Amino acid sequence: MNHCLLKTTLAALFAATAFNVSAANPFADVDTSSWAYQAVSQLSDQGVVDGYPDGTFKPDANVTRAEFAAMAIRDRKSVV
């Protein structure tokens, strides 16, 4: 799998059980017309992803092991 798409793909997979849709765009670099916008917004609302301090999500960046671990732990806490 292309590492540039990994972050967005993970966001879509984690959002499979999410039901809320965010009204506001949580990240400046995720366009509302993007195919991943709804999943990224839902995960942000649930606290699974929090983006970077500058208000971006960096959807084309590679996901580090630490970022993946943080998302997995946060997703697990939202299920329990």
Beta strands, then each sheet from edge to edge (+ up, - down):
end
